[in-house]
Amino acid sequence: MKELVERILRGIVKHPEEVVVVEFDEEGRKVYEIVVNEEDVGQVIGKDGRTIKSLKILLSALMGGSKEITIKVVR
């Protein structure tokens, strides 16, 4: 899943070479920490958080909805 998140994000940011995704489990939740260039933070979050919410919905559906997912954009 980490590779999928990286591929999606690299397609929407201006600095794809700076996209870093770290995947780990925390208290039974799957956590994805996303690090991007400062200029790309707005693109990743999207207007009213729509882009990041869509990414979360997509990941949840691909994982069968069995695990809670948290996505953090680290600045």
C-alpha positions in Angstrom: 0.0 0.0 0.0 2.9 2.3 0.7 4.0 2.2 -2.9 0.5 2.9 -4.1 0.3 6.0 -1.9 3.7 7.2 -3.1 2.6 6.7 -6.8 -0.6 8.6 -6.3 1.0 11.5 -4.5 3.9 11.8 -7.0 1.2 12.2 -9.7 -0.3 15.3 -8.0 2.6 17.2 -6.6 5.1 19.6 -8.2 8.1 18.0 -6.6 7.6 14.2 -7.0 11.2 13.4 -6.1 10.6 14.7 -2.5 7.6 12.5 -1.7 8.3 10.2 1.3 5.7 7.9 2.8 6.3 6.0 6.0 3.9 3.2 6.9 3.5 1.7 10.4 1.0 0.4 12.9 -0.1 2.4 15.9 -2.6 1.1 18.4 -4.2 -1.2 15.9 -4.4 1.5 13.2 -2.5 1.6 10.0 -0.7 5.0 9.9 0.7 6.7 6.8 3.0 9.6 7.4 3.5 11.7 4.3 6.4 14.1 3.8 6.3 16.4 0.8 7.9 19.7 -0.3 6.3 22.7 1.6 4.9 24.0 -1.7 3.0 20.7 -2.2 1.2 20.4 1.1 -1.8 22.2 -0.2 -2.0 19.9 -3.2 -1.9 16.8 -1.0 -4.6 18.1 1.4 -6.8 19.6 -1.3 -9.6 22.1 -1.0 -11.5 21.4 2.2 -9.4 18.3 2.7 -11.0 16.5 -0.3 -7.8 15.0 -1.7 -6.6 13.5 1.5 -10.1 12.3 2.4 -10.3 10.6 -1.0 -7.0 8.9 -0.5 -8.1 7.6 2.9 -11.4 6.3 1.4 -9.4 4.5 -1.4 -7.0 2.9 1.0 -9.8 1.8 3.3 -11.6 0.2 0.4 -8.5 -1.6 -0.9 -7.8 -2.9 2.6 -11.3 -4.3 2.9 -12.4 -1.7 5.4 -11.1 -4.0 8.2 -8.5 -1.6 9.6 -8.7 2.0 10.7 -6.4 4.2 8.7 -4.7 7.5 9.7 -3.0 9.7 7.2 -0.6 12.4 8.5 1.0 15.1 6.4 4.2 16.1 8.2 5.5 19.6 7.6 
